[in-house]
Amino acid sequence: MTKISSIFGKKKRKEKEEQPSFFNGLYKFNHQNIVKNSQTSEEILLGSEKSDTLFLETTTKFSSFGYVFAGKTGINILSQMKTRIRENFPPALIVSTLNEFDRIGEKFPFIEVPNISLEDQTFFQGNQWYLTNKDRVEDRLARLHKEVSIVFIFVENNAFLLGLLTPILKFLETTDVQPVVVLNLPNDESALNETVSALTFIYNLMNKEESTNIPFILFDENILVKANPTMNLGELLTRFTDRVANIFCDIMLGSLTTSTFYQTDLSNFIRIFENVRGPCKLVSVDIYDNKPNISSLLEQKQLYGSSFSVKKDATRGFMIIQPSNKGLSTKEYRNFRDIYSNFDVNISILEKRNNGSIIRGIFTYNELPKSLLELYENLSEIYIEILDDQNNVSEYFDLINLEDLMNIQRYRINVRVKEEKVKE
């Protein structure tokens, strides 16, 4: 080996050594118990032991953000956020049955919805319930929006709740508050009504005639399952819920914390949602070692760090980076900037943390992911039984025009039976 090649060889080895070895992307749970095991080591990791999700380290207080937690999904997220935010919880509103609300164990502003049969869990019934209880619901919403600049809405894939959410969003559009819905695409083992409800609601958001737009952050549970094939589904979803709750805490705090490089603030964060119609992509990586070369992680295809994948990059976004105690070099910062050089992406570099690093971000102006389009194609295999008050079938309905499903009072969802070919 020549002297020159020896020098470059050493440089390559050094760069490789500086790249993190221990990390989890958004959907990955490769390094379980790494936070728990660190508590007895010299390099303690501050984070959730349930999901091995690191906490952003800052003295910033929670403010300017509001939340609506609807149904079981919303309650589960709230329960996990409460373990992180023990005092002065951000302004929040719960929309659920009384049984679900009682699981919280604390008093929050609350709108009780009825516990109804599956056949009555329709968009029409949810919208009608809103109209009947309009004054009470809007009074609660008015109190919420006076305190915040942006509201994240976590909602279960329940047609009644999604039907109720539709006029709630219209009300919030009349205020100065930016609403952002958070949705999960159900996995293949989920109930059929959950998938149809999610797809119908997304279709409605994407085809709004109003001039204003509602952005929604989209997670894909099938990617989560694919990334962790040996893990029990129930346990996997529990850990993922904990991770998502903590990521939103980080994003909330990070957008309020002063950047050490290019100055950003909450207004930069809220601006990425302006005039957005369609899915927003969340990006998250937890790095458990102190190797500083973290920009390389964004280019790893098997990282599972994005909530969905598309061919074209988003054109607008807000990214929060908190490096390890080794800091972030100017070269690394330039690498991040180069990746998004042609896009309107704000990058906030925060003061270095004691151990580990985190990357958090939300990106808007995305194309529709292929996985979502494939689910819509599969609707051709589904039909709706329209029911009377005695659950008798009065009519059949094909999901050709999804907006029509919003106006059916009671229904049951079925899958067409495929005819087997007879062998000659």
Sequence and secondary structure as in RCSB ss.txt:
>XXXX:A:sequence
MTKISSIFGKKKRKEKEEQPSFFNGLYKFNHQNIVKNSQTSEEILLGSEKSDTLFLETTTKFSSFGYVFAGKTGI
NILSQMKTRIRENFPPALIVSTLNEFDRIGEKFPFIEVPNISLEDQTFFQGNQWYLTNKDRVEDRLARLHKEVSI
VFIFVENNAFLLGLLTPILKFLETTDVQPVVVLNLPNDESALNETVSALTFIYNLMNKEESTNIPFILFDENILV
KANPTMNLGELLTRFTDRVANIFCDIMLGSLTTSTFYQTDLSNFIRIFENVRGPCKLVSVDIYDNKPNISSLLEQ
KQLYGSSFSVKKDATRGFMIIQPSNKGLSTKEYRNFRDIYSNFDVNISILEKRNNGSIIRGIFTYNELPKSLLEL
YENLSEIYIEILDDQNNVSEYFDLINLEDLMNIQRYRINVRVKEEKVKE
>XXXX:A:secstr
  HHHHHHHHHHHHHHHTS SSEEETT   STTHHHHHTTSSS   EETTTTEE         SEEEEEEHHHHH
HHHHHHHHH  SS   EEEEE HHHHHTT S   EEE     GGG  HHHHHHHHHHTHHHHHHHHHHHHTS SE
EEEEE S HHHHHHHHHHHHHHHTSS EEEEEEEE  TTS HHHHHHHHHHHHHHHT  SSS  EEEEEEHHHHH
HH TTS HHHHHHHHHHHHHHHHHHHHHHTTS  SSS   HHHHHHTTTT  EEEEEEEEEE S  S  GGGGG 
GGG  BSS  SS  SEEEEEEE  TT   HHHHHHHHHHTTTSEEEEEE    SS EEEEEEEES    HHHHHH
HHGGGGEEEEEE TTS EEEEEETTSGGGGGG SSEEEEE         
